[in-house]
């Protein structure tokens, strides 16, 4: 039988039917899912009730943490001391001191638990490679914070005395971050080879702890620096390019934009400075009231603009790099300024005015969405996803659709949800989802995704059929009886 003989474009699995709930592939839906004809509000309420009743164990707080968290919530809502300055000031300072110590204890417990989860490869349970990416995707913490907590957990593992003091709240997370520079397995092993005592009463662990909790804790960075110099007096191999760093941080505010900071080696700095200065000088005009920093920022944008316009950037997914903005036709044509109307490729939200500015010299692609939030169907003529279907999927998904993943569109593969040959899955927008390389592999080895036409988003399921839920458990923490 040919591939198209007897082919049904949407098999009766409930995955793409309008108005129907989205089950994990392979699970029964007749008894426990809302009917396809049920109103959207009822279906959404039923889905929320089902999800709450069937939360997986990783979303249920352990009894001890629930009890402590409930007490912490009461503590946060407690009334602050009042009275005259002579009585209020000592009470407030004592309260701050106690809360900071409590924070230190919690930070140490988090770091230790993250390290245990790292050793157990627990992030793989939700399809992530590391605890750093899992925390960033599931708990809404920055990648910098996730990296700091991960390093802290490894440090506590290497220094038992320091770990005990951290668990008692006697050292701060900032001090642990300083000690982490020397408390790596490789550096401590090098120190042991040089004859240093690591864990004795006069060893490195005890010495660092005494410095941190003694009369001069501000000397801890200098003590760590001396220890590093003793372990490796020559320092790392002289590779100047290894000093190059560039951090692009999008702003969290509604105005969009972001900040850039980093460092370069001497040669790299000279090249960048020369190129930007050339654009900065060429762009100067009469009565220019911009300061030098503003001129250099404009020069950097001009360099990027020239590279994008000349189409000599590296190819990404068979296309040259290009700025993308997704906006509804109504908002694009609205004469009033609408904040957050357009979504850029980086995930930032900008106004329709910014989108119109980008559209002045750009290719505009129209994508029509159906009532379920799915771009309209294209057909099954070919297996490889063509450019117009991929653009529609990018407009809908905005990046990797796997739960907790923030990979941008240019990192993603176009995945057939219903496999093209084995399951007669069509090459259409409805059957195409964007997945980064790692999660594309995961979906082909047990995990699965399904479109939810009610909430208009993708859902992710483990191999056992349980859904991966991102965020924190809903409701107040109450210890189980």
Secondary structure, 3 states (H helix, E strand, C coil): CCCCCCCCCCCCCCCCCCCCCCCCCCCCCCCCCCCCCCCHHHHHHHHHHHHHHCCCHHHCCCHHHHHHHHHHHHHHCCCCCCCCHHHHHHHHHHHHHHHHHHHHHHHHHHHHHHHHHHHCCHHHHHCCCCHHHHHHHHCCCCHHHHHHHHHHHHHHHHCHHHHHHHHCCCCCHHHHHHHCCCCCHHHHHHHHHCCCCCCCCCCHHHHHHHHHHCCCHHHHHHHHHHHHHHHCCCCCCCCHHHHCEEEEEECCCCCCCEEEEEECCHHHHHHHHHHHHHHHHHCCCCCCCCCHHHHHHHHHHHHHHHHHHCCCCCEECCEECCCCEECCHHHHHCCCCCCCCEEECCCCEECHHHHHHHHCCCCCCCCCECCCCCECCCCCCCCCCCHHHHHHHHHHHCCCCCCCCCCCHHHEEEEECCCCCCCCCCCCCCCEEEEEHHHHHHHCCCCEEEEECCCCEEEEECCCCCECCCCCCCCCCCCCC
